[in-house]
């Protein structure tokens, strides 16, 4: 097995074909474990040696936090984030561990819902432009965009507790959708009193809006099936039309993140928690501050569930308008988040225990048999929805038992950036990008030229390679590769 030196103190050691570890040193309580190949490790080492903002440094910093279990984990899509690396996972003991805003991020419960149709690609080829226009006109998107639902403050408090259930009850979507949403679209423990009035006010008109940045609505087609048993369980077939919606908790989640920094900064000092990076301020999970932050995070989680439920309803309306497809003919395949902190039960050193799992740009990937997985999928494992780019492809994967044993049932969430947004804006032009994608048969509708440039395919890693690493490591198994036909961007 190989060793790659980072500096005089740090060496990364290979533990398997796609597993590399930084052994505990200094204040590290656990190893730092990275799922990648040798080229990926070398890129991370170069980044740490040449840049101040380093994913490797962040992996080490997370490994120093109190109560962390097993390892500070990083998936193959890793790149630097706020405090935690994106693609990072940390699980913490409930008694000795902490909760950290950096392990969740500002876009609480950003995630993906994938909808399933009985349509074949050939049936919509000649109607792509019309469908793209209908989606663009029906689904609000872009910075500061407002949704169709207008809430009062008292209604907002109910939605923070009830999540997607509230939206369905008010006529947006189908009750059966909720069976195929993580936590059934509503996580317990949300307390609206822990969320500021400013956060609620900013969200009042945003439910049912896509937002901006890397959020998207994509019409996709199934190009290849890798696992027929899982594909059959998920209701997938070659050429099938799917729709994926990538969005989060919008302004409320961002405001909760901003509001929490002062609370957690004060808690770090009050409880004498050593912090190696000011972005990693945190509170003991069992402290008043920790419980308040988690209750606010749960509110953000429920808002994102509600938002994607409303977006799914609007998507069905657009399909009905353009293709005369009835809403109940578009069903929910699955919805899963990739910016959360949640209490879950996992086996650690042979003992079943509860831990608070932070997934920052990482998705839940529960294996076969877990009760949290919908009954229809339980024999094969939870669907794992991995977004690529609007010019390449995305994947539907499934969780594995190995993920349960090694990564707290977690996996990658996307391709992972190789270029900052500012770099992408300088290097790519929206008009050229749109023309290039059109030649590939991909229709793009963007609400912002800047947003399109930021999300250029070349600003990301090769999603095929990133997924192959995680597949070969056994953390997920490939089920289907899907390619875009239409992409709506904020």
N, C-alpha and C positions, 0 to 999 in steps of 0.2 A: 504494500500500500504506500502511496506517495505522501510526501510532506511538502508544503509550500510555505516558506517563511514570509511573514508580513513585515516584521521589524525585529529588533533584538530580543523582544519579549514574546511576541505572538507568532505561533506557527499553526497553520491549518493542516489537520491530518485527515487522510482519506480513511473512512470506516467501511465503505462499500462502493460498488460501481457508481452510485449517484448520491452518496452520503459523505459529507465532510464535516469535521468538528473542530472547534476551537476549545481545547481543554481548559478547565477552570484555572484562572490565574488571578492574582490580586484579590479584588473584591467580588469576583464572579462566584456565585453560589452553585451554578450548574454550567454544563458546557453550552456552547453555541453550536447549533446543528443546522446545516444548510443542505437542502436537496438541490443539487445541481451537478453539472459535469465539470471537467477540469478547466475548460475555457471559461465557464461561468465564475469559478473560483478566481482565476487569474484576472478577470475583469474587476471583481470585487476588491482584490488586493491592489490593483493599479489605482482604482478609485480612492481607496483609503490612503495610498501613498502620495496622491497628487491633489486631492480635494479635501476641503474642510467638512463637507457634507457627505458622510460615508455610511452606507448600509451596514458594513462590517462593524464599525464603531457602535452603531445603534444596537446590533445584535448583542454585543458585549455589554453595553449599558443596561439592556433589559435583563440580562443574565445576573445582574447585581441586585435586582429588586427583591425586597423581603418576600419570603414565602413562595418563590417561583418553584415549580415542579418540573422535574425531569430534564428540561432543556429550554433554552431560548431558541425558538424554531423559526426557520425561514424557508419559504417555498421557492420554486425555480423562477417565479416572476418577480423576485425581490428587487427593490430599488429603494433609495432613501426616502423616508417620509418624515412626518412631524413626530420626533421622539422615537417611536417604534418605526422599524422599516415597513414599507408596504410589502405585503407578502409575509408579514411577521405574525407569530402566534406566541402567546405566553399564558400559561395556566397557573393560578395562584391558590394556595391553601386558604380556606375561609377564615381560619383563626389567625394565622400568622401573615397572610398575604395582603396584597394591596389591590386597589383598583385605580387605573390610570387613564386619564382622558386621551393620552397619546396612543394608547392601545385600541382605542375606538375610532378616534378621528373626529373631524368636524361634520362629515356627512354621515350621521348615525344611521345604521341600517341601510346604507346604499346597497342595492342588490339587483337581482335580475328575476323577472317573471317571463317564462316562456309559454306561449299559447300554441295550441295544436289545432290544425285544420285537417279536413279530409281532401283538400285540394292538392293537385299535382302541379308541379312547376309549369308544365305545358299549358295548363288552363289559365294562367295569368300572364304569360309572356307578352301577349299583345295588349294587355291592360295595365302594364306597370306604371305608365305615366299617369293614367287616370287615378289609379290607386294611390300613388305617391302624393298627388295633389289633394286627394281626400284626407289622407293621414296628416299632411302638412296643415291643412285648414282646420281639421277637427281637434288635433292634439296640441294644446298650447306648449310652446317650448321657447327656450332662450333665457338669458339673464333677466331676472325679475319678472318672468312670465307669471300670469295669473290663471288659475284653473276655473272650471265651471262652477264649482261648489263655493258658496259664500257662507261663512260661519259667523255666529255670534260668539262671544267669549264663553258663554255657558255651554254652547254646542261644542266649542273647541275642547273644553274640559272633558266632556263625554267622549269625544273622539280620541283624546289622549289615553283614555282607559280602555276603550273598546276596539280601537284600531280598525282593521278592515271590516269587522262585523258591523260597525256603525255605518260604513259606506254602503254595504250590501243592504242593510235594513232600510236605507233611504233610496233604494232603487238603482244603485250603480253596481251592476254585475250580478252573478248568480251565486246562490248559497253554496252550491257544490264546489265553487272555486276554493273555498276555505279549507277543504280537506287536503288540498295540494299546495298549501302555503306553509312555510316554516312557522311553527307555533300556532298553526291554524289562523294566522293573521292577527293574533292578539296575545301579547305576552303579559303575564300576571305581574303585579308589583309596581305598576305605573302610578305615580302620584302627581297630579297636576299642580299641587301646591309647591312642588320643588322646581317648577318651571317658571321663569320670570314672565311678567306681563309683556315685556318687550318681545320675548321669543314667541309668545302666543299671537301677539298683534301682527308680527311679521308673517305668520303662517295663515292668517285668517282667509286669505284669498288665493292660496297657492295649492290647495289639494286638487289633484288632477292636472298637474303641470309637470313637464319633463325636466325643465331646468336647462343648464348649460354645461360646459366643460366636457367630460367624457361620457355624459349621459346620451342615450340614443334610443330610438325605436327602430328596429330592423325587421324587415320581411326577409325570411331566409328559406333556403331549400336544403333538404337532406341530401348531401352528395355521396356519403359512404356510411355503411353500417359495419361496425367492427365486432359487436357482441349481439348476436341475434336474440338470445334469451332476454337480455335487458331491453333491447329495442322493442321486442314484442310486449314486454311488461309496460314499457313507457308509451306504447301506441305509436311507434315510429316506423316509417317505410321509406325506401329510396324515392327521391324526387318530391317528397312531401313538403308542403308549405307550412312553415312555423313563423311565429312572430315573437321577438324578444324585446322586452322593455327594461332598460337599465336606468334606474333613477333612485332617489333616496328621500331624505326627510326635509329637503329644501331649506328654507330660512330658519325653521325652528331648530333643526339639528345643529346648524352652524352657530346659532345664538346660544344654545345649551353648552356647546363646546367653549365658546368665548366666556360665558358666565362662569363656567366651572373652574377656569384657570386660577382665579383668585382664591376660590374656596379650597382647591387642592394644594395650592402653593402654601397657604397658611397651615393646612393640615400637615404637609410635609415637615414644616418647621416645628409645629406643636408636638408631633409624635417622633421627632428626631430621626426621620427617615433620610438616610444619605442619598443625595441625588447627584448623579454624575453629569446630568444634562438638564438644564432648567425646563426643557420641554417635557420631561418625565415626571413632573410633579404628580403626587398621588396621595391617597389616604388609605389607612387600613380598611379592609373590606367591612369589618365589623364596627367601625367607628360611626358616629352620627354623620360625619362628612361623607364617608364612603357610602353609607346607606342612602343619603340624600342624592349623591351623584348617580348611583345606580337607578334610583326611582325616576330621576330625570331622563337617564338614558333609555329606560323602558318606555317613557312617553315618546321619545324620539323614534324608537323602534316601531311603536304603534302608528305614528304618523306616516312613516315610510310604507308600512303595510297598507294603510288607508290610501296613500297616494298612488301606489301601483295598482290597487284595486280599481280606483277611479280611472286610471290610464287604460287599464284593460277594457273597461266599459266603453271608453271613447274610441278605442281601437276597433272594437266590435261595430260601433256605429259607422266608422269610416268604411269598413269592409262591406257593411250592409248597403251603404250609399253607393259605393263604386262597383261592387260585384253582386249585390242582392243576396249576400250570404246572411242567413239568420243568426242572431247573436248566440243562440244555444248550440250552433254548429261549430263554434270556436271555443274549445275547452282549455282549461289550465293544465299544462303538463306538470309544471312545478314552479315554485318561487323560493329562492334562498338568498340570504344576505351575506355581505362580506365586510361589514364594518360594525362589529358588535362586541359587547361583553355580556356573557350569560353564565348563570350557574348551571352546571351539568354534572352528571355522575360518570366518572371514568375509573378504570382499574389502574392503580399505580402500585408497583411493587407487589402485585398479587392481591391488593386490598381495594375494594370498591369505596370510593370517597367522592364527596362533592368538591368541585373546584370552580373558580370563576375564570372562564376561558375568554381571553381577549383575542379577537381575530381582526387584524388590521390589514385590509386588502387581502383577506384570506376567507375562504368559504367553508361552511360546515360540510363534511363529507362522511356522514355516518354509514357504516357498513351494514350488511344483511343482519336482520333479526332485531334491530333496535326498534323499540316501540314508538319512537318519535317519527319513524319513516311511515308514510301512508301504507295501509294494508296491501294495496295493489302492487307496491314496489318492494315490500319488506324482504321478499326472498332474494332479491338481487342487490339491494342496497339503494341508498338515496341518490336521486339525480343530482349531479354536480354541474352547474351551468357556468361555462368559462367563455367569456367574451374575448374575441380577437380584435380585429380592426375592420373598418368599413371596406377595406380593399383586399382582405385576405379571407379568413374564415373564423368560425367559432366552434366550440365543442360541447357535446353533451357527454359527460362521464358518469361513472357511478362510484360511490364510496366503497371501501373495502375493510375487511377485518384488520389488515395491517395498519390502516389509518387509525383505527381505534386503539391499536397497541402503541403506535409510535407518535402520532401527531394530535392526539385528543380528538380524533375524528375530524380532521381539518385538511384542506388542500388549497391549491392555487385558485386565483379568481380571474386571471386574465393573462395577457401577454407580458405585461410589465414594460414600463417606459425605458428607453435608452437615451432619450433626449428631453430636456426640459421644455415646458410650454413656450418660454421665451425663445429658445433656440429654434423650435419648430416654426414659430411665426416668422423668424428671420429667414429660414431656409425654404419654406414652402408657400405657394400662392394658392388661394382657394379656387380661383377660376381654372388654373391648370390642373389641380387635383380633381375637380369635378369632371373636366373633359376626359382625363385619363381613366377615371372610374367608369364613365359612360361608355368608353370603348370596350371595357370589360363586361358591359351589360348591367352595370350597377347604377341605379338611379339615386341621386343624392339630392335632398332638399335641406338646406342649412339656413338657420335663422341668423347666422353671423359668419362673415368671412373669416374673422379672427378665430372663431371656434372651429371652423373646418380645418384651418391651417394647423392649429394646435393638435388636432387628432389625425394628422396625416399618417398613413400606415407605416412609413419609414421612421416615425418617431417612436416606434415600439419594437420590442424583441420579436423574433420569429415564433409565433404562437404554436406552430407545429412542433418545433424543437422543445419549447418549454413544456408542452403537454406530454411529449414523448418521454422526457426525463421523469416526470411524475408517474407516468404509466409504467415505465421500466422499473422504477423504484417500488412499485406495488401500492402506492398510496391511493391511486385511483386507477380505474380501468376504462379505456376508451369504449364508448358506445356508438357515437355518431359524430361525423364532421359535417357542419352546415356552412353554407356560403351565402353571402348577402345578395339580394336582388334589389332591395330598396332600403335606403338609410335616411332617417329623419334625425337631424342633429340640431341641438340648441345653439 
